[in-house]
Amino acid sequence: MTNRSNLEKTFMERALEEAHAAAARGEVPIGCVIVQDGEIIAAAGNRTLEQNDPTAHAEVVAIRMAGAKLGSQRLQDCDLYVTLEPCAMCAAAISFARIRRLYYGAADAKGGAVESGPRFYHSPTCHHAPEVYEGFAAHESAELLREFFLLRRGAR
């Protein structure tokens, strides 16, 4: 039997695969998976450029996929794994979807909204706050982003 920490590692590895796929498409390399009952029900990477949609962050795309699969806007028995601390928009989407647990990799001091910046889930206007676990594959997630932006800056 696989214990919970091994499953969490596997789910974050899949999120990293989605981040690598996003980078290969020229997107900011952020990946996300949504899990229900130990199974991945949605997986996505950023698609903002591909879809010409500033809301097509990995978390939002995955939430849309999971909602369609389950036939519900509420994902209260689901967990979300993402490679970077969610921004304010994604933190709100996670809250509105009633995600049970949020696991994220690298912190985002500039754009994050969970433990950085506005700390969305600590706001009195937040109706639902998931359990939050940070630092899963943080080094790998941060390194992928660093390399992506180094290459982009070098191409200018």
Backbone bond lengths (Angstrom), bond angles and torsions (degrees), N, CA, C in turn:
res aa  C-N    CA-C-N  psi(-1)  N-CA   C-N-CA  omega(-1)  CA-C   N-CA-C  phi
1 M - - - 1.457 - - 1.528 109.37 -
2 T 1.325 116.93 134.16 1.458 122.35 -179.74 1.521 109.17 -83.97
3 N 1.335 116.14 133.05 1.458 116.90 179.81 1.519 110.44 -83.94
4 R 1.322 116.12 167.98 1.456 122.08 -173.27 1.523 112.34 -59.29
5 S 1.332 119.59 -42.36 1.462 120.70 -177.13 1.522 111.40 -64.66
6 N 1.332 118.41 -33.88 1.460 120.37 175.83 1.520 111.29 -67.66
7 L 1.334 116.80 -38.54 1.458 119.99 176.66 1.520 110.57 -64.54
8 E 1.329 116.47 -44.18 1.458 120.09 178.97 1.522 110.24 -58.42
9 K 1.330 117.05 -40.81 1.466 120.96 178.39 1.523 110.12 -63.31
10 T 1.322 117.58 -44.42 1.458 121.76 179.54 1.525 111.08 -61.86
11 F 1.317 117.76 -42.25 1.459 120.73 -179.72 1.528 111.01 -66.48
12 M 1.323 117.45 -39.04 1.459 119.57 177.85 1.524 110.73 -70.08
13 E 1.332 118.12 -33.56 1.464 120.33 174.68 1.527 110.55 -61.03
14 R 1.315 116.87 -40.12 1.468 120.66 178.03 1.531 110.22 -66.80
15 A 1.325 117.22 -38.59 1.473 120.20 176.13 1.529 109.98 -61.86
16 L 1.326 116.72 -39.88 1.467 120.30 176.92 1.536 111.28 -64.36
17 E 1.321 117.80 -37.25 1.470 120.46 175.38 1.525 110.36 -60.08
18 E 1.328 116.11 -42.05 1.467 120.46 177.88 1.529 110.66 -64.81
19 A 1.327 117.18 -36.74 1.468 120.90 177.66 1.528 110.58 -65.44
20 H 1.324 117.20 -42.42 1.469 120.71 177.41 1.528 110.47 -62.88
21 A 1.319 117.67 -40.21 1.466 121.32 178.31 1.528 110.37 -64.35
22 A 1.331 116.90 -38.85 1.468 120.43 177.14 1.529 109.92 -62.23
23 A 1.320 116.65 -44.77 1.469 120.54 179.19 1.522 110.55 -60.53
24 A 1.314 117.31 -39.81 1.468 121.00 179.40 1.528 111.35 -63.71
25 R 1.331 117.27 -26.33 1.465 122.01 176.68 1.534 111.84 -86.64
26 G 1.345 116.85 -1.79 1.457 121.18 -177.91 1.513 113.75 87.56
27 E 1.328 116.34 7.69 1.463 122.03 179.31 1.525 109.54 -87.99
28 V 1.326 117.21 157.39 1.458 120.92 172.40 1.523 106.74 -58.67
29 P 1.333 117.58 127.79 1.473 121.03 -171.69 1.524 114.62 -77.04
30 I 1.308 113.97 83.91 1.463 121.20 174.57 1.520 106.56 -126.24
31 G 1.326 116.03 133.44 1.452 121.53 -179.71 1.511 111.15 -127.58
32 C 1.322 115.09 154.70 1.461 121.10 -175.22 1.519 109.98 -147.11
33 V 1.323 116.23 143.78 1.463 121.71 169.31 1.523 108.51 -132.29
34 I 1.318 114.58 150.47 1.458 121.44 174.60 1.520 107.19 -118.64
35 V 1.316 115.08 132.92 1.460 122.63 -173.09 1.523 109.92 -120.78
36 Q 1.323 115.16 136.64 1.463 121.70 173.27 1.520 107.73 -132.60
37 D 1.313 116.56 128.76 1.469 121.91 178.74 1.530 112.37 51.75
38 G 1.333 116.53 40.17 1.451 121.12 176.20 1.518 115.82 78.74
39 E 1.339 118.02 6.68 1.458 121.97 179.50 1.514 110.54 -122.80
40 I 1.326 115.77 140.11 1.460 120.75 176.55 1.525 108.32 -72.94
41 I 1.326 116.21 122.89 1.469 120.42 178.71 1.528 111.98 -107.36
42 A 1.337 117.20 -13.30 1.465 121.09 177.15 1.520 108.18 -155.33
43 A 1.325 115.86 142.94 1.455 121.88 177.45 1.518 107.99 -145.64
44 A 1.330 116.17 134.46 1.466 119.39 -177.44 1.514 110.34 -156.51
45 G 1.316 113.75 157.84 1.450 122.12 170.16 1.513 107.91 -119.69
46 N 1.317 116.33 172.75 1.463 119.62 177.35 1.520 110.71 -55.84
47 R 1.323 116.65 142.48 1.466 122.74 178.51 1.529 111.14 -139.94
48 T 1.328 117.10 27.66 1.466 120.44 -176.30 1.520 112.34 -63.85
49 L 1.323 118.18 -42.01 1.469 121.43 179.98 1.521 110.81 -72.57
50 E 1.306 116.04 -47.21 1.467 121.63 -178.35 1.524 111.81 -58.26
51 Q 1.324 116.78 -40.62 1.462 120.79 -176.16 1.531 112.85 -98.84
52 N 1.339 116.92 0.63 1.471 120.40 -175.17 1.524 110.22 49.11
53 D 1.335 114.43 47.35 1.459 121.63 -174.10 1.522 109.22 -137.60
54 P 1.324 117.49 108.77 1.469 119.10 -178.94 1.526 113.83 -65.67
55 T 1.327 117.98 -12.97 1.466 120.39 177.82 1.522 112.71 -92.41
56 A 1.325 118.82 -0.30 1.466 121.67 -175.66 1.529 111.42 -83.75
57 H 1.330 115.58 48.73 1.465 120.84 172.83 1.522 107.92 -72.16
58 A 1.316 116.67 157.06 1.464 121.74 -176.42 1.529 111.90 -52.63
59 E 1.325 116.74 -43.94 1.469 120.33 -178.00 1.523 111.68 -63.86
60 V 1.324 116.75 -44.67 1.462 120.82 -178.08 1.526 110.51 -66.51
61 V 1.331 116.65 -42.83 1.463 120.16 178.59 1.535 109.73 -61.58
62 A 1.321 117.12 -44.88 1.471 120.52 -179.90 1.529 111.38 -65.75
63 I 1.324 117.83 -40.03 1.469 120.83 177.95 1.522 109.86 -62.26
64 R 1.322 117.22 -42.25 1.473 120.25 177.97 1.529 110.44 -61.46
65 M 1.331 116.72 -43.63 1.466 120.93 179.89 1.535 110.70 -62.94
66 A 1.331 116.43 -45.85 1.468 120.61 -178.55 1.523 110.89 -64.66
67 G 1.333 116.88 -42.17 1.459 120.44 178.40 1.520 111.67 -61.25
68 A 1.333 116.34 -42.00 1.463 120.30 178.30 1.529 110.74 -65.28
69 K 1.327 116.28 -41.85 1.470 119.69 -178.85 1.524 111.56 -65.18
70 L 1.343 116.03 -41.38 1.464 120.14 -177.65 1.529 113.21 -87.27
71 G 1.322 116.90 -11.96 1.464 120.03 -178.27 1.511 112.38 68.71
72 S 1.331 116.19 33.98 1.466 119.99 -177.50 1.524 110.24 -153.02
73 Q 1.312 115.47 146.74 1.463 120.15 173.17 1.527 111.57 -82.22
74 R 1.299 117.29 -13.49 1.463 122.21 -179.45 1.522 109.74 -99.96
75 L 1.311 114.91 125.86 1.469 121.72 -178.87 1.533 109.30 -119.14
76 Q 1.321 116.60 43.15 1.468 121.59 -170.65 1.521 115.04 -64.10
77 D 1.305 118.92 -19.90 1.464 119.84 177.28 1.527 111.11 -105.46
78 C 1.322 116.32 25.84 1.460 121.82 -179.15 1.525 111.38 -116.74
79 D 1.320 114.84 152.78 1.465 122.91 176.69 1.521 107.99 -116.93
80 L 1.326 116.56 144.58 1.452 122.19 -178.51 1.516 109.32 -118.71
81 Y 1.323 115.81 130.82 1.467 123.80 177.94 1.520 107.31 -116.11
82 V 1.321 117.03 127.55 1.457 120.77 -179.53 1.527 109.00 -140.81
83 T 1.317 115.85 147.93 1.462 120.54 -173.04 1.526 114.04 -77.00
84 L 1.324 118.16 -19.06 1.466 121.77 -179.07 1.518 109.52 -132.47
85 E 1.313 116.35 144.37 1.465 121.57 175.95 1.530 109.52 -49.84
86 P 1.331 118.18 127.35 1.456 120.52 -177.86 1.529 113.88 -62.12
87 C 1.340 114.23 146.80 1.463 121.73 174.03 1.536 108.17 -76.71
88 A 1.312 116.63 178.84 1.469 120.76 -178.61 1.529 111.61 -60.99
89 M 1.330 117.09 -42.87 1.469 120.13 -179.96 1.527 110.93 -61.43
90 C 1.326 116.48 -45.85 1.461 120.28 -177.98 1.528 111.56 -71.15
91 A 1.330 116.91 -37.32 1.464 119.86 176.28 1.523 110.20 -60.61
92 A 1.322 116.29 -40.56 1.468 119.89 178.06 1.530 110.54 -66.45
93 A 1.324 117.72 -43.53 1.469 120.47 178.96 1.526 110.89 -60.88
94 I 1.324 116.88 -40.82 1.468 121.60 177.72 1.521 109.98 -61.76
95 S 1.325 116.57 -41.75 1.458 121.59 178.15 1.531 111.13 -64.62
96 F 1.338 116.40 -48.56 1.464 120.57 -177.83 1.525 111.74 -63.72
97 A 1.342 117.07 -31.99 1.467 120.90 178.10 1.528 111.94 -78.54
98 R 1.315 116.33 -8.98 1.473 122.68 179.98 1.527 111.97 62.86
99 I 1.338 115.88 36.86 1.461 120.81 175.94 1.528 108.86 -55.96
100 R 1.308 117.23 135.92 1.469 122.46 -176.50 1.527 112.19 -72.65
101 R 1.344 116.50 -50.78 1.469 120.91 -177.29 1.519 109.42 -134.30
102 L 1.333 115.23 142.73 1.458 123.02 175.95 1.517 108.30 -117.91
103 Y 1.336 115.73 125.03 1.462 122.41 174.68 1.527 106.15 -117.14
104 Y 1.337 116.76 126.62 1.459 116.84 176.62 1.512 111.07 -132.89
105 G 1.334 113.71 157.64 1.456 121.74 -177.08 1.509 112.15 -84.42
106 A 1.324 116.29 -98.17 1.466 122.14 -175.04 1.519 111.49 -77.27
107 A 1.318 115.46 142.40 1.461 121.11 172.10 1.528 107.79 -72.99
108 D 1.327 116.46 154.98 1.456 121.70 178.75 1.518 108.84 -130.32
109 A 1.329 115.11 89.11 1.472 120.80 -176.59 1.521 111.94 -61.09
110 K 1.323 117.54 -30.45 1.464 121.31 -176.58 1.529 112.94 -83.79
111 G 1.335 117.39 -43.82 1.458 120.09 -173.19 1.508 115.88 -120.54
112 G 1.327 117.44 -3.96 1.461 120.14 -178.31 1.519 112.19 -71.53
113 A 1.332 115.35 155.70 1.463 119.55 -178.18 1.524 112.78 -135.84
114 V 1.339 116.50 15.11 1.460 119.89 -179.75 1.522 109.60 -98.94
115 E 1.318 116.93 -64.29 1.468 121.28 175.54 1.526 111.30 -107.07
116 S 1.322 116.63 -11.76 1.459 122.51 176.88 1.524 108.53 -106.66
117 G 1.316 116.13 172.61 1.465 121.04 173.31 1.513 114.02 50.45
118 P 1.339 116.41 -127.56 1.470 119.62 -172.48 1.528 115.95 -73.39
119 R 1.332 117.47 -9.61 1.471 120.63 -179.77 1.531 110.64 47.72
120 F 1.310 114.22 61.99 1.461 123.74 -171.41 1.528 113.56 -48.69
121 Y 1.314 117.30 -43.59 1.471 119.61 -174.56 1.524 113.13 -72.93
122 H 1.308 117.21 -11.05 1.463 121.33 176.72 1.527 112.17 -94.39
123 S 1.317 116.64 -0.82 1.460 121.82 -179.10 1.525 110.08 -75.69
124 P 1.330 117.46 140.86 1.464 119.36 178.22 1.530 113.05 -65.95
125 T 1.317 117.91 -16.58 1.460 120.48 179.15 1.526 112.98 -90.18
126 C 1.324 117.31 -1.61 1.460 121.27 178.47 1.530 108.58 -79.22
127 H 1.324 115.90 122.33 1.468 120.79 -177.11 1.516 113.81 -83.88
128 H 1.327 116.95 -25.88 1.469 120.23 179.66 1.520 108.59 -145.36
129 A 1.306 115.87 128.34 1.464 121.33 175.78 1.523 108.64 -118.09
130 P 1.331 117.25 124.04 1.465 119.15 177.13 1.526 109.95 -73.62
131 E 1.320 116.29 162.59 1.463 119.24 166.97 1.527 105.29 -66.35
132 V 1.322 117.36 136.62 1.466 121.02 -175.80 1.522 110.17 -117.18
133 Y 1.339 115.53 131.45 1.453 122.84 176.56 1.522 107.19 -128.99
134 E 1.304 116.58 123.96 1.458 120.38 -175.73 1.521 111.75 -113.63
135 G 1.316 115.44 163.27 1.453 121.46 172.34 1.520 115.86 89.43
136 F 1.339 118.84 9.91 1.463 121.19 178.12 1.526 108.96 -76.18
137 A 1.330 117.60 118.32 1.468 123.16 -177.59 1.526 110.67 54.70
138 A 1.306 116.74 36.41 1.466 121.72 -176.23 1.523 111.80 -60.94
139 H 1.326 117.28 -44.52 1.460 120.16 -178.44 1.527 110.99 -63.44
140 E 1.323 117.25 -47.59 1.453 121.38 -179.30 1.526 111.26 -62.12
141 S 1.323 116.22 -41.80 1.465 121.14 -179.89 1.522 110.94 -64.78
142 A 1.319 116.54 -46.09 1.468 120.75 -179.20 1.527 110.81 -66.16
143 E 1.320 116.89 -40.20 1.464 120.60 -179.68 1.534 111.53 -64.63
144 L 1.313 116.84 -40.74 1.458 120.98 177.74 1.527 110.94 -60.40
145 L 1.320 116.76 -44.41 1.464 120.82 177.79 1.524 111.42 -65.39
146 R 1.327 116.44 -43.54 1.469 120.68 -179.34 1.522 110.53 -60.02
147 E 1.322 116.86 -47.90 1.462 121.37 179.89 1.529 111.52 -63.02
148 F 1.314 117.19 -41.00 1.460 121.72 179.36 1.528 110.54 -58.87
149 F 1.327 116.44 -48.49 1.455 119.28 -177.41 1.533 112.33 -73.89
150 L 1.325 117.41 -31.12 1.468 119.47 173.39 1.530 110.81 -61.38
151 L 1.310 116.91 -44.40 1.467 121.02 178.71 1.532 111.14 -64.40
152 R 1.311 116.98 -40.29 1.471 120.16 179.65 1.516 111.09 -66.51
153 R 1.312 117.07 -40.80 1.465 119.76 179.03 1.513 111.25 -67.79
154 G 1.338 116.29 -35.33 1.458 121.19 179.00 1.509 112.81 -69.86
155 A 1.338 117.46 -23.93 1.460 121.22 -178.38 1.519 112.19 -80.98
156 R 1.310 117.43 -10.55 1.480 120.69 -178.43 1.489 111.76 -78.23
